[in-house]
Amino acid sequence: MSVNHYENFPVASLLLPARLRPAVKIIYAFARSADDIADEGDASPEQRLRQLAEYEHELDCIEKNTSSESQLFKALASVIREYKLPLQPFRDLLSAFKQDVVTTRYADFPGLLDYCARSANPVGTLMLHLYGEASQENLRDSDAICSALQLINFWQDVAIDWQKQRIYLPLDDLSRFGITEQQIASGMQNEDWRNMMRFELARARNLMLSGSTLATRLPGRLGWELRLVVQGGLRILEKIEAADFNVFQRRPKLGKADWLKLAWRAKKM
């Protein structure tokens, strides 16, 4: 899910009910615009943090039911009221974006999962609330799926993130497998690299599978949407493995030929 401008928001999905599309587009606009503040352009870290603080202030105004001059936040306030959405997922997203501005390395896997809990999990939480399916069990499994998607995105984007001077592979794992930052910079692959990536992919796959029963538990279009999301994430892992864990020369991604396979696998879940 950070998914590079929140690609996992189903804003254009044919499976998304028409009644929910306006609300999802507004939530997506919030997430994408805040993500752009953190990542895009030439603003200084201080300027980025100030702009994100303005977003936090707008959420405070929504909570206090005071008016805003921003068309985006006027629309967002309307969606939050209509669907009785919690504000915490929006605050969590902003917390993750602020972290993006100041944090470029993660010491260990728990620290990375904490980031995922705020950068990715809120997307699933909000979608469940929009559909009226936000039970404790559903939220737990959604968190697992969303965090897994975020991890998969990190593993496929190692080279892209390095260009931004970011490393999401936990530093203690790099040390454990004997991988240096210079090796990532040069795109050098050896058996140590493959062993580490095999380990990280297994983590993401296990996390995804631990939450995957949510896709078969949810009814109708939402269930089918989530089945495809789960299978899409698992397919990316397969593509990384098929490339012998080489994520430097070509970013593993889904192509047209994959969609029939995903549909068949989704049906078999």
C-alpha positions in Angstrom: 0.0 0.0 0.0 2.0 2.9 0.0 1.5 2.0 -2.1 2.9 4.5 -4.9 0.1 7.0 -4.8 -2.1 4.5 -3.1 -2.6 2.3 -6.2 -4.5 -0.2 -4.0 -7.4 2.1 -3.6 -10.1 0.6 -5.8 -11.1 4.0 -7.3 -11.6 2.7 -10.8 -12.6 -0.9 -10.0 -15.6 -2.3 -11.8 -16.3 -4.3 -8.6 -16.7 -1.1 -6.5 -20.4 -0.3 -6.1 -21.3 3.0 -7.8 -22.8 4.3 -4.6 -19.4 4.2 -2.9 -17.2 5.6 -5.7 -17.6 9.3 -4.8 -16.6 8.6 -1.2 -13.6 6.4 -2.2 -12.4 9.0 -4.6 -12.5 11.7 -1.9 -10.6 9.5 0.6 -8.1 8.6 -2.2 -7.7 12.3 -2.9 -6.8 13.0 0.7 -4.3 10.1 0.9 -2.7 10.9 -2.5 -2.4 14.6 -1.9 -0.9 14.1 1.5 1.5 11.4 0.1 2.6 13.9 -2.5 3.4 16.5 0.1 5.7 14.0 1.8 7.3 12.7 -1.3 7.0 14.9 -4.4 8.6 18.2 -5.5 11.5 20.2 -4.0 10.1 21.4 -0.7 12.3 21.2 2.3 11.5 18.7 5.1 10.3 21.7 7.3 7.9 22.8 4.6 6.6 19.3 4.1 5.9 18.9 7.8 4.2 22.3 8.0 1.9 21.3 5.1 1.1 18.0 6.8 0.4 19.8 10.0 -2.2 21.9 8.1 -3.9 18.6 7.1 -3.9 17.6 10.8 -5.5 20.9 11.6 -8.2 20.3 9.0 -9.0 16.9 10.7 -9.2 18.7 14.0 -11.8 21.1 12.4 -13.8 18.1 11.2 -13.7 16.6 14.6 -15.0 19.9 16.1 -17.5 20.3 13.3 -16.1 23.6 12.3 -16.1 24.8 8.7 -13.1 24.7 6.3 -12.1 26.8 3.3 -10.7 23.7 1.5 -12.9 22.0 -1.0 -11.1 18.7 -0.3 -11.8 18.9 3.4 -15.3 20.1 3.0 -16.0 17.0 0.8 -14.1 14.8 3.2 -16.1 16.0 6.2 -19.3 15.2 4.3 -18.1 11.6 3.6 -16.9 11.1 7.2 -20.3 12.3 8.5 -22.4 10.3 6.0 -20.6 7.0 6.6 -19.7 7.7 10.3 -16.0 7.0 9.6 -13.5 7.1 12.4 -10.9 9.9 12.2 -8.0 7.9 13.6 -7.2 6.1 10.3 -6.8 9.6 8.6 -4.6 10.7 11.5 -2.6 7.5 11.2 -2.0 8.1 7.5 -0.7 11.6 8.2 1.6 10.2 10.9 3.1 7.8 8.4 3.6 10.6 5.8 5.3 12.7 8.4 7.6 9.7 9.2 8.4 9.4 5.5 9.8 13.0 5.6 12.2 12.2 8.5 12.9 8.5 8.4 14.8 6.7 5.7 15.9 3.5 7.5 14.2 0.9 9.8 16.2 -0.8 12.5 14.1 -4.0 12.7 11.0 -5.7 11.4 8.7 -4.6 14.3 9.6 -1.0 13.5 8.7 -1.5 9.9 5.4 -3.2 10.8 4.6 -0.2 13.0 5.0 2.0 10.0 2.8 -0.3 7.9 0.1 -0.1 10.6 -0.1 3.6 9.9 0.7 3.8 6.2 -1.3 0.8 4.8 -3.7 -0.6 7.4 -5.9 2.6 7.5 -6.9 2.0 3.9 -8.5 -1.4 4.7 -10.0 0.0 7.9 -11.8 2.8 6.0 -13.0 0.5 3.3 -14.5 -1.9 5.8 -16.3 1.0 7.5 -17.6 2.2 4.2 -19.1 -1.2 3.5 -20.4 -1.6 7.1 -18.2 -4.6 7.7 -15.8 -3.3 10.4 -16.0 -6.1 12.9 -13.0 -6.8 15.1 -12.3 -10.0 13.3 -12.5 -8.3 9.9 -10.3 -5.4 11.0 -7.7 -7.8 12.3 -7.5 -9.8 9.0 -7.6 -6.6 7.0 -4.6 -5.3 8.9 -2.7 -8.4 8.0 -3.5 -8.1 4.3 -2.7 -4.4 4.1 0.6 -4.7 5.9 1.5 -7.7 3.7 0.7 -5.6 0.6 2.9 -2.8 1.9 5.8 -5.2 2.5 5.4 -6.7 -1.0 5.5 -3.1 -2.4 8.7 -2.5 -0.5 10.3 -5.8 -1.7 9.5 -5.0 -5.4 10.6 -1.4 -5.1 14.0 -1.8 -3.5 15.8 -0.1 -6.4 13.2 2.7 -6.7 13.3 3.4 -3.0 17.1 3.5 -3.1 16.9 6.3 -5.7 15.0 8.3 -3.0 17.8 7.3 -0.5 15.4 5.1 1.4 15.8 1.5 2.5 12.8 -0.4 3.9 14.6 -3.7 4.3 15.2 -3.9 8.1 18.8 -3.0 9.0 19.2 -6.0 11.3 18.2 -8.3 8.5 20.8 -6.7 6.2 23.4 -7.3 8.9 22.3 -10.8 9.5 22.6 -11.8 5.9 25.8 -9.8 5.2 24.2 -7.2 2.9 25.6 -3.7 2.7 24.0 -0.5 1.5 26.7 -0.4 -1.2 25.5 -3.7 -2.5 21.9 -2.3 -2.8 23.3 0.8 -4.5 25.2 -1.3 -7.1 22.4 -3.8 -7.6 24.7 -6.6 -6.9 23.0 -10.0 -6.3 24.6 -13.0 -4.7 23.5 -15.9 -2.6 23.4 -13.7 0.5 21.0 -11.4 -1.3 18.8 -14.2 -2.5 18.7 -15.8 1.0 17.6 -12.5 2.5 15.0 -11.8 -0.1 13.7 -15.4 0.3 13.3 -14.7 4.0 11.6 -11.4 3.5 9.2 -12.8 0.9 8.2 -15.6 3.3 7.3 -13.0 5.9 5.1 -11.1 3.5 3.5 -14.3 2.2 2.7 -15.7 5.7 1.2 -12.4 6.7 -1.0 -12.3 3.6 -2.2 -15.8 4.1 -2.9 -15.2 7.8 -5.6 -12.6 6.8 -6.7 -14.1 3.5 -9.9 -15.8 4.9 -11.3 -12.3 5.1 -11.7 -12.3 1.3 -14.0 -15.4 1.5 -15.9 -14.1 4.5 -16.9 -10.8 3.1 -20.0 -10.8 0.9 -20.5 -9.8 -2.8 -18.3 -7.3 -4.6 -16.1 -6.5 -1.6 -15.2 -10.1 -1.2 -14.3 -10.5 -4.9 -12.3 -7.2 -4.8 -10.3 -8.5 -1.9 -9.7 -11.9 -3.4 -8.1 -10.3 -6.4 -6.0 -8.0 -4.1 -4.8 -11.0 -2.1 -4.0 -13.0 -5.2 -2.3 -10.0 -6.9 0.0 -9.6 -3.9 0.9 -13.3 -3.9 1.5 -13.2 -7.6 4.0 -10.4 -7.2 5.9 -12.5 -4.8 6.0 -15.3 -7.3 7.3 -13.0 -10.0 10.1 -11.8 -7.6 11.0 -15.5 -7.0 10.8 -16.3 -10.7 13.3 -13.5 -11.4 15.7 -15.1 -8.9 15.1 -12.2 -6.5 16.5 -9.6 -9.0 14.4 -6.5 -8.3 17.1 -4.2 -9.7 17.0 -4.6 -13.5 13.2 -4.8 -13.8 10.5 -4.0 -11.3 8.3 -7.1 -10.9 4.7 -6.2 -11.7 1.4 -7.7 -13.0 0.8 -7.8 -16.7 -2.2 -8.6 -18.8 -1.4 -12.3 -18.8 -1.6 -12.4 -15.1 -5.2 -11.4 -14.8 -6.8 -14.6 -16.0 -4.6 -16.5 -13.5 -5.7 -14.1 -10.7 -9.3 -14.5 -11.6 -9.0 -18.3 -11.6 -7.2 -18.3 -8.3 -9.7 -15.9 -6.8 -12.5 -18.2 -7.8 -10.7 -21.2 -6.2 -10.3 -19.4 -2.8 
